[in-house]
Amino acid sequence: MTMKLALLTLAPSIAICLFVYWQDKFEKEPRRLLFSSFFLGMLSVIPTLLLSTIGEFVGFKPQSNDIIWSLISCIIGIGLVEEYCKYFFVRFHSYNKSAFNEPFDGITYSVMVAMGFATVENILYVMEGGETVAWLRMFTAVPSHATDGVFIGFFLGIQKVLGKSYFGLIGLGLTAIAHGLYDFFIMNSEHEEMFVIYWLLVFILVLYLSFKAIRIHQRNSPFK
């Protein structure tokens, strides 16, 4: 991999990490914990690959000729699998640290884990597809992983404040659906132009909701 290609591969995740770090306006998180969250996100690729393989073995087929089964497979076999593996490391690592002491911290740590995951995934795809894939994923897949992290982190932040254990699971479920829809429309776009439009609408919607979630937790910071 050339230096240019390496920069194109790594730059999106780093830029998003820095953006979210700067959005934490009132109490910055320990850098050591941010780096460890990013590293755990990279490790989360391993259980994701394992669970995805098991999912394929038991019959989940995201590109099935049966459109309904394809949708179910994308939501469960891709969306839920990937998001749970990322959620696990946030919930049982960062969430339990004393530094996680305001709603926005959920977004910060979840995005760090998501970007660790996205970095490894990006490397694998770019090594196979080259520069065109790197540019394409810079504006699609990597930001999509970031919005997934924002969604889960938003609900984990609420859970931390209210002490209601089900909020994180609600966030996980909604994120799995959003992620699954994203992949479903992408995987079917080769056969129907309307799927490209549906994918774009989902992408724009989740971006809008992500920025809204960031603003909500910024306003509700106890350190404001």
Secondary structure by P-SEA (a helix, b strand, c coil): ccaaaaaaacaaaaaaaaaaaaacccccccaaaaaaaaaaaaaaaaaaaaaaaaaaaacccccccaaaaaaaaaacccaaaaaaaaaaaaaacccccccccccaaaaaaaaaaaaaaaaaaaaaaaacccaaaaaaaaacaaaaaaaaaaaaaaaaaaaaaacccaaaaaaaaaaaaaaaaaaaaaaaccccaaaaaaaaaaaaaaaaaaaaaaaaaaaacccc
